[in-house]
């Protein structure tokens, strides 16, 4: 038996809000979460801006102080978003759900970069005996999933995907498939990332991948605009609660949207540069998996990183996938507001996709003041748009040629 899969809860930790309502209000207001970095001194950095989560405390979400001290920042983000999503869903593990049938899949593109950096400094300055015994379990990329299972009592499938910027979407898509084939009744899934650190920023600065529009942080992320000059780093987490429709209905859960399709592909092309053929294959596989015609899709939440090469490649991929219909599609990049959360991006953007379907409104691509003439699709510039869309798609593409696409449908009881 193949099970239908629905979204019953969501949680976000972002620079635009650490609760669902604030976050969604800021998205629809076209607000940028980008500002000058406060976490460390950026005097020697070419990029001095990012979408930081400020004044964050995992304890305010229900994680006790002792546990928090053993968590890297990315794990704290993932735990907070997961606890928020569970509360939002009304899922009570062990009460209205079997703990052995509830799983976790919250991945990270990079993992505990901050812990690694801090402990390496201790190693160099004080020697190996002063390195924390918690260094390894705090740093490894699977620990968001591990800690979330411990916090919630979820004893079902427990896994962690690492596919760079496709991580969050792969985590959701894989969880969708687990429930669809009957391996779990519910999954806590998404991504978490915390790379606004000296070493992380230095690496991306050396790649010349990030925007250097330091004098106008809120205008720096500008996907599809002729003046785009790179992505803006973000941090945080986006987590969904997925359930089989039967499980959700049995406990009377509120349903945001239904996931109906998932596609994956590999570029086999380049370590960093994307290949539009790979992205097109990924979207086509998701469409086939959903059992729909391409023309049934009304909105695409684009990967849209604001890099010169990436935005062009994705636009080409959309045209390869949809043909002439691509010009009738609404496409937007919410990274223009959130920045690029790397492994957490797909989780946050899945939340946006579900809310767009629920409310019948499409989020804008802000800072699209002078659209690149080579990029000639409808990118929903600058202001949200009311649209009664029934089916929508979200793309995530990662370094190494990892591609992931999910498709959602508006849920009608």
N, C-alpha and C positions, 0 to 999 in steps of 0.2 A: 504493500500500500504506500502510495506517495502522499505525504502530508502537505497541506497548505501552511505557509509560514507567515506570521504577522508580527508587527512591532507593537509591544505593549508598554514599553518604558524607555526613557532616554535621559542621559545626563551629559553635561558639558562643563569643562573647565577651560576657559579661553580668556584672552585679553579683553574680549567684549562682554564678559559676564561669566559668573560661576553658578548661575542658575538658569534654567531653561527659558523663563519668561524674559529676563533681562537680556539674555543673549539674542533671542529672536526679535525683540523690540529694536535692539541696536542694529541687527542685520537689515531689518526693514526700513530703518531710518538712514541706512547707507553710511553708518559710522565706521571710521577706521579705528582699529585697535593698536595701531603702530605708533611708537613714540621713541624718544631717545632711551638707550639702554641705561638702566640704573643698577643692574646687578654687579657690574665691575667697571673699571676705568677703561674707556675705549680710545684714549688719546692716540694710541699708535695704530688704530684700526682704520681701514678705509671705509668700512661700514660701521656706523655708530647707532643704528636703529634696529628695532625688532618689535614683535608683538608679544610683549612680556605679560605674564600673569602676575599681577602685583598684589601684595598683602594677602597672600594665600596661606591658609593653615588647614592641613588635613584633619586636624583635631575638630575643627568646626563642622566636619562632615561625619563625625562619629568614630574616627580612628584614634585610639588612645596614644598618649605621648610616648610610652615605652615602645610601642610598635612603630610609631612614626620615625623614631630615631634609627631604626634598622631598615628604613626605606629610602632609596634614592628618590630624588624629586619626581622622576617620571612615574615611579610606582605610586607615590603619593597622589599624583594627578589621576592616575588610572583608578586607584581605590576610591577617591572622592567621587569621580564621575560614575563609577559602578554603583556605589551606595546610593547616589542620587537617582540613578536609573531604576534601581530595585524599588526604592521608595515610590517613585513615580508610577511604577507598574502595578504596585500592590501585591507583587509576588512575595510570598512568605515561605522560604525554603524550609521544608519539614512540617509545614502547616497545610498550605494549599498546593504543595508540590513535593515530589519525592526527591530528596537530596541527591540520590544516585542517578536521577534523570535530568539534573540541571548542571550544565557545563560552563566552562569559561574559556574564552579565546580573545585575550587582549594583548596585542602585539606591540612591538616598538621597532622603529627603524634602526636605532642606534643603541638604545638601552641606557645603562647608568654612566653616562659620560662624566657627569659631575663627580660621582664617587670615584671613578677611575682617576680623574684629574687630581682630586684632593689627596687620594692615597698615594699617588705617584710623587706628589710634592713631599709628603711625609717620608716616603722611602728615600728620596734624595737628600732631605735635610736631616733626618733623624735615624735612618737605617731600617732594615727589614723587620726588626723586632717591634717596631712601633706601628707597623701597618695593621689596620683593624682586622680582627678575626671575622668581621662581617663584610669585609671588602668584596669577596666573590659573590655571596648570596645577595648583596645589595646591588651589584653591578650588572649581573647577567640579565639578558633581555627577556627571559621568560618569567621574571619574578613579579611582574604586574599580575599575570594570570595566577601565579602561585599564591601571592598574598591575598588576592581577591577571593580565591577559593577558601582560604583560611578564615577570612573575615566573614564570609557569608555562609559557609558550610556546604557549598556546592561541590558534590563528589562525582559528578558526571565527567564527560570528556574534558580534558584540561590540556590546552596547547597554546603555543605562542608562535605567531608567524613573524618572520623578519624578511621583508621584501622592500626595504627602503621606503619610498613615498607611496607605495602601493599596499603597505602593511595593513592599514585599517580596513580598507575595502576587501582585501583577501580574508581578513579575520571574520568579517561579516558574511562574506560569500561562503566561506568554508562552514561557518556555523549554520547558515541557511541550509546547506546541503546535509549537514548532520541531522538536523531536525526533519528535513524532507524525507530522508530515508529511514527515519525512526530510531536513530542512535541516541537521541535526547528529546525531552519534551520542551526544554527551554535552554537558551544560551545567553550568557553575559558576554558581549563581544564588542570589539572596537580597537582603538589604538591609544597609545600614550607616549609622549615625547617631551624631553627637557634638555635641549642642546644649546640654549643661550648661555654658553659658557666660554671662557677665554679660548680654549683649544678648539671648540666647535666653530666659533665665529672666525678664528684665525684660518682654519682649514677652508671654509667656504670663501673667505676673502681672498685667499691665495688662488682659488679656482676662478676668481672674478665672476662668480655666479650670482652675487647679491647686489641689490640696488645700493648706490652711494648717494642717493638723494637725501642727505642728512639734514639739510636745512628745511625740508618739508616732509617730515616723516609720514604724516597722514596721507600724502599724495605719492608715496614711493612705490606702492604696489599698484600697478596699472596694467593689468592684462589686456592684450589686444590693442593697446595704444601705441602709436608710432614712437613715442618717447619712453617706452619701457626700457629699463636698463638692468633688469635682474629681479630675482625674487626677494622677499623680505621674510626672515626667519620668524616663525611663531613657535609657541609651546602650549602644552595643555593636553586635554584628552576628550575624546568623544566616545560614548558607550551606549549601545542599544541592548534592550532585552527583547530577544526573539523567542517566540513560542509557536508550537503547532496551533493551528486554529482551534482544534478540538480542546486542547488544554486551556487555551485562553477563554474560550466560550464556557467551559465547565466551571471556571471560577469567576465568571462575569467580568472579565477584564475589559478595560477601555482599549480600543485598537486605533493606532495612528495611521497605519498603512500596511500593505501586504508586499512582501518581497516575492517577485515572480521569476527573476532571471539572474544568472551569474555567468560571467565569462572571464577566462584567463588566457594569456598568451605570453610568449617570449619573443623579443626582437631578434636575438642572435645577431646583433649588429654592432653595438658600441657600448663601452662602459658607462658613458654619460649621455651622449647624444641620442635622442629618441628617434625611432623609425616609424613613420606614419602607417606603414603596412602592418606592423605589429599591433598598434592601437586599433586599427580598423578591424583586424581579425578578432581582437578581444571584444569589441562592441558587437560584431556580427554573431559571435558565439553566445553572448548574453541574450541577444534578440532571439536566436534560435532556441536557446534554453527556455526562454519565456513563452515560446509558442505564439509569438505575435508577428505582425508585419512591421517593418521599420516605420511606416507612416502612422502607426498608432502612438508613437512616442511624441509627446508635446513639449518636453523640456529636457535639457541636458545641463547638469551641474558639471562644468568642465574642470579638468585638472588645472588648466589655466594659471600657470605659475608666475607669469609676467616676465619670462625670459624670452629674448628674441627668437631663439630656435624652437623652444618648447611650444609656444603659442601657435607658431606657424605650422609645426608638425601636427598638432592636434586639430587645427582647422582643416588641414589636408586630409587627416584621417576621418573626420566627420563627413567630408565630401565623398571620400571613397566608400564609406558605409552607407550613406543615405542618398547619394546621387543628387538630383535636382531638389529633392525634398529637404536637403540640408538648409536651403535658403528660406524654408518656411518654419524651421525649428527655432525655438527660443533657446539661447545658450548663454549662460553667465558663469563668471568665476567669482566665487565668494572669498577666494584668497585675497582679493582686492581689499577686503575688510579685516579678515582674520590673520593675514600673513599665511605662510606655508608651514604647517605643523608637521611636516615630514611624515613619519609613521602614524601620527594621529590624525592627519588630514582627512583620510577617508571616513573615519568615525564621525568627525565633526560635520563633514559634508553630507553624510547619510542622515544625520539629524535634520539638517537644513532641507534635504530632499523630502523627508517625511512630513515636515511642517508645511512645506510648500504645497504638497498634495492635499493635506488636511484643510488648509486655509484658502486654497485657490489663489495664491499670490506667488509671483516669481521674484526672487531676490535679485538685486542689480549687480552689475559690474561697475563699481565706482571708479572714479579717476579716468574714465574713458572719454577724454576730452577731444582727442584727435585720432580717430580710428585708423589703424594701419590700412592703407588701401589694398594691400595684399591679403588682408584678413577681412573678408567681405560678408560674414554672416551676421545674424541678428544677436548681438551680445547683451541685450537688455541694459543699455547704457544708463548709469547714474541714478535711476529711480526704479523702485519696484513696480511690477506690473500685475494687475489682476488678470487671472487667466484660469479658467476651469479645466485644468489639465488632469487627465485620467491616469496617464502612464508617464513616468519620468526615469531618467538614467543618470548615473553618476560615474565618472571616470577617475582613475588614479593610475599614474605611471611612475615607475621608480628606476633609479640608477641600476644598471645591470640589465635593463630591458624587461623588467617585470611589469606586466600590465594587468589591471583588474577593472571590471565593470559590473555594477549591480543595477538591476531594474526594479522599480517599485510601481505598484498600482494603488490608486485611491481605494480605500476600503469602504465598501457599501454592505452594511449588515443585511 
